[in-house]
Amino acid sequence: MHGALFVCEYAALAAGIRILDELLKKAPVKVLYGRPVCIGKFVILTEGDASAVREAEACADGLPYKPISKCVITSVHPILLDHLRKPRVYNYAGGALGIFETRTVSTGIEALDQALKSADVRLLKLDMGFNIGGKSMFIIGGDVSAVTAALNYASGALSERDLIGKEIIAAPDPGLLDYFFKSFLNLKS
Protein backbone atom coordinates (compact mmCIF):
# COMPACT_ATOMS: atom_id res chain seq x y z
CA MET A 1 0.00 0.00 0.00
CA HIS A 2 1.49 3.30 -1.00
CA GLY A 3 1.30 6.34 -3.14
CA ALA A 4 -2.05 7.96 -2.34
CA LEU A 5 -3.62 9.80 0.59
CA PHE A 6 -7.12 10.65 1.77
CA VAL A 7 -7.20 13.43 4.38
CA CYS A 8 -10.41 14.56 6.09
CA GLU A 9 -11.24 16.75 9.07
CA TYR A 10 -14.38 16.89 11.16
CA ALA A 11 -15.71 19.33 13.74
CA ALA A 12 -16.78 16.59 16.17
CA LEU A 13 -14.48 14.12 17.90
CA ALA A 14 -17.06 11.34 18.30
CA ALA A 15 -18.00 11.61 14.62
CA GLY A 16 -14.32 11.52 13.63
CA ILE A 17 -13.75 8.29 15.51
CA ARG A 18 -16.86 6.71 14.00
CA ILE A 19 -15.84 7.79 10.49
CA LEU A 20 -12.36 6.35 10.98
CA ASP A 21 -13.92 3.03 12.03
CA GLU A 22 -16.16 3.03 8.94
CA LEU A 23 -13.24 3.81 6.62
CA LEU A 24 -11.20 0.94 8.01
CA LYS A 25 -14.12 -1.47 7.65
CA LYS A 26 -14.93 -0.53 4.06
CA ALA A 27 -11.68 0.52 2.36
CA PRO A 28 -8.27 -1.21 2.20
CA VAL A 29 -6.37 1.75 3.66
CA LYS A 30 -3.85 2.20 6.43
CA VAL A 31 -4.25 4.90 9.08
CA LEU A 32 -1.31 7.29 9.23
CA TYR A 33 -2.96 9.75 11.58
CA GLY A 34 -6.31 9.75 13.33
CA ARG A 35 -6.78 11.97 16.35
CA PRO A 36 -8.08 15.19 17.83
CA VAL A 37 -5.86 18.14 16.94
CA CYS A 38 -7.53 20.97 18.78
CA ILE A 39 -10.72 21.67 20.63
CA GLY A 40 -13.44 19.71 18.86
CA LYS A 41 -11.57 18.87 15.63
CA PHE A 42 -10.63 15.35 14.48
CA VAL A 43 -8.20 14.70 11.60
CA ILE A 44 -7.88 11.45 9.63
CA LEU A 45 -5.06 10.63 7.19
CA THR A 46 -5.23 7.31 5.37
CA GLU A 47 -2.80 5.80 2.89
CA GLY A 48 -3.33 3.25 0.14
CA ASP A 49 -3.29 2.95 -3.59
CA ALA A 50 -5.37 5.42 -5.60
CA SER A 51 -8.46 3.21 -5.77
CA ALA A 52 -8.33 2.47 -2.03
CA VAL A 53 -8.21 6.14 -1.02
CA ARG A 54 -11.00 6.95 -3.49
CA GLU A 55 -12.99 4.16 -1.83
CA ALA A 56 -12.29 5.71 1.58
CA GLU A 57 -13.42 9.10 0.29
CA ALA A 58 -16.65 7.59 -1.11
CA CYS A 59 -17.28 5.89 2.24
CA ALA A 60 -16.79 9.17 4.12
CA ASP A 61 -19.00 11.01 1.64
CA GLY A 62 -21.75 8.45 2.25
CA LEU A 63 -21.85 9.11 5.98
CA PRO A 64 -24.09 11.79 7.52
CA TYR A 65 -21.18 14.04 8.56
CA LYS A 66 -19.90 16.99 6.56
CA PRO A 67 -16.12 17.44 6.71
CA ILE A 68 -14.53 20.77 7.49
CA SER A 69 -12.02 20.01 4.77
CA LYS A 70 -10.80 17.02 2.77
CA CYS A 71 -8.47 16.12 -0.06
CA VAL A 72 -7.29 13.14 -2.07
CA ILE A 73 -3.76 13.07 -3.44
CA THR A 74 -3.32 10.13 -5.79
CA SER A 75 0.42 10.49 -6.34
CA VAL A 76 2.03 11.82 -3.17
CA HIS A 77 5.58 13.20 -3.25
CA PRO A 78 7.79 10.46 -1.71
CA ILE A 79 9.36 12.80 0.88
CA LEU A 80 5.93 13.84 2.16
CA LEU A 81 4.68 10.26 2.26
CA ASP A 82 7.82 9.12 4.08
CA HIS A 83 7.38 11.94 6.59
CA LEU A 84 3.73 11.09 7.23
CA ARG A 85 4.68 7.45 7.81
CA LYS A 86 7.47 8.38 10.22
CA PRO A 87 7.31 12.03 11.38
CA ARG A 88 10.62 13.66 12.08
CA VAL A 89 12.37 16.99 12.11
CA TYR A 90 14.99 17.67 9.48
CA ASN A 91 18.30 19.51 9.76
CA TYR A 92 18.59 23.00 8.36
CA ALA A 93 21.28 22.91 5.69
CA GLY A 94 21.46 26.61 4.88
CA GLY A 95 19.70 28.77 2.35
CA ALA A 96 16.31 30.42 2.47
CA LEU A 97 13.39 29.37 4.62
CA GLY A 98 9.83 29.28 3.37
CA ILE A 99 7.03 29.25 5.94
CA PHE A 100 3.51 28.37 4.80
CA GLU A 101 0.36 28.39 6.97
CA THR A 102 -3.08 27.11 6.05
CA ARG A 103 -6.51 27.03 7.64
CA THR A 104 -6.75 23.22 7.79
CA VAL A 105 -4.51 20.17 7.91
CA SER A 106 -5.76 18.82 4.59
CA THR A 107 -5.03 22.07 2.76
CA GLY A 108 -1.57 22.18 4.35
CA ILE A 109 -0.75 18.67 3.19
CA GLU A 110 -2.09 19.41 -0.28
CA ALA A 111 0.00 22.61 -0.49
CA LEU A 112 3.15 20.90 0.80
CA ASP A 113 2.78 18.12 -1.76
CA GLN A 114 2.56 20.75 -4.51
CA ALA A 115 5.53 22.69 -3.10
CA LEU A 116 7.76 19.60 -3.00
CA LYS A 117 6.75 18.61 -6.54
CA SER A 118 7.34 22.07 -8.01
CA ALA A 119 10.89 22.97 -6.96
CA ASP A 120 14.12 21.65 -5.49
CA VAL A 121 13.31 22.32 -1.82
CA ARG A 122 13.73 20.39 1.41
CA LEU A 123 11.04 19.73 3.97
CA LEU A 124 12.22 20.98 7.35
CA LYS A 125 9.07 20.87 9.48
CA LEU A 126 5.39 19.98 9.20
CA ASP A 127 2.87 20.84 11.92
CA MET A 128 -0.55 19.25 11.52
CA GLY A 129 -3.10 20.97 13.70
CA PHE A 130 -1.88 20.03 17.15
CA ASN A 131 -1.17 23.07 19.37
CA ILE A 132 -1.80 25.48 16.49
CA GLY A 133 -5.58 25.69 16.55
CA GLY A 134 -6.20 22.96 13.98
CA LYS A 135 -4.26 24.81 11.29
CA SER A 136 -1.27 23.49 9.38
CA MET A 137 2.18 24.94 8.91
CA PHE A 138 5.22 23.72 7.04
CA ILE A 139 8.73 25.04 6.63
CA ILE A 140 10.83 24.30 3.59
CA GLY A 141 14.42 25.22 2.77
CA GLY A 142 16.45 25.79 -0.37
CA ASP A 143 17.78 28.61 -2.47
CA VAL A 144 15.64 31.74 -2.61
CA SER A 145 14.33 31.16 -6.13
CA ALA A 146 13.35 27.54 -5.42
CA VAL A 147 11.63 28.43 -2.14
CA THR A 148 9.81 31.32 -3.81
CA ALA A 149 8.65 29.11 -6.69
CA ALA A 150 7.54 26.34 -4.31
CA LEU A 151 5.49 28.68 -2.11
CA ASN A 152 3.92 30.36 -5.13
CA TYR A 153 3.00 26.99 -6.60
CA ALA A 154 1.59 25.84 -3.25
CA SER A 155 -0.46 29.05 -3.01
CA GLY A 156 -1.91 28.41 -6.44
CA ALA A 157 -3.21 25.01 -5.31
CA LEU A 158 -5.40 26.58 -2.60
CA SER A 159 -8.30 28.94 -2.39
CA GLU A 160 -7.53 32.38 -1.00
CA ARG A 161 -9.65 31.49 2.04
CA ASP A 162 -7.46 28.48 2.91
CA LEU A 163 -4.11 30.29 2.80
CA ILE A 164 -3.37 32.14 6.04
CA GLY A 165 0.13 33.27 5.24
CA LYS A 166 3.45 32.62 3.59
CA GLU A 167 6.82 34.13 4.31
CA ILE A 168 10.28 33.77 2.84
CA ILE A 169 13.36 34.47 4.92
CA ALA A 170 16.15 34.74 2.37
CA ALA A 171 19.04 34.70 4.83
CA PRO A 172 17.94 33.64 8.32
CA ASP A 173 19.85 35.37 11.08
CA PRO A 174 21.93 32.96 13.18
CA GLY A 175 20.12 34.31 16.25
CA LEU A 176 16.78 33.22 14.78
CA LEU A 177 18.18 29.79 14.04
CA ASP A 178 19.65 29.46 17.53
CA TYR A 179 16.57 30.75 19.31
CA PHE A 180 13.67 29.46 17.26
CA PHE A 181 14.81 26.61 15.07
CA LYS A 182 17.32 24.82 17.23
CA SER A 183 14.58 23.38 19.42
CA PHE A 184 12.65 21.80 16.58
CA LEU A 185 15.08 21.42 13.70
CA ASN A 186 17.71 19.51 15.68
CA LEU A 187 20.51 21.89 14.80
CA LYS A 188 23.87 21.06 16.30
CA SER A 189 25.66 23.72 18.30
Stockholm file with secondary structure:
# STOCKHOLM 1.0

chainA/1-189         MHGALFVCEYAALAAGIRILDELLKKAPVKVLYGRPVCIGKFVILTEGDASAVREAEACADGLPYKPISKCVITSVHPILLDHLRKPRVYNYAGGALGIFETRTVSTGIEALDQALKSADVRLLKLDMGFNIGGKSMFIIGGDVSAVTAALNYASGALSERDLIGKEIIAAPDPGLLDYFFKSFLNLKS
#=GR chainA/1-189 SS CCSEEEEEEESCHHHHHHHHHHHHHHSCCEEEEEEEEETTEEEEEEEECHHHHHHHHHHHHTSSCCCSEEEEESSCCHHHHHHHHSCCCCCCCSSEEEEEEESSHHHHHHHHHHHHHHSSCEEEEEEESTTTTTCEEEEEEECHHHHHHHHHHHHHTSCTTTEEEEEEESSCCHHHIIIIIHHHHCCCC
#=GC SS_cons         CCSEEEEEEESCHHHHHHHHHHHHHHSCCEEEEEEEEETTEEEEEEEECHHHHHHHHHHHHTSSCCCSEEEEESSCCHHHHHHHHSCCCCCCCSSEEEEEEESSHHHHHHHHHHHHHHSSCEEEEEEESTTTTTCEEEEEEECHHHHHHHHHHHHHTSCTTTEEEEEEESSCCHHHIIIIIHHHHCCCC
//
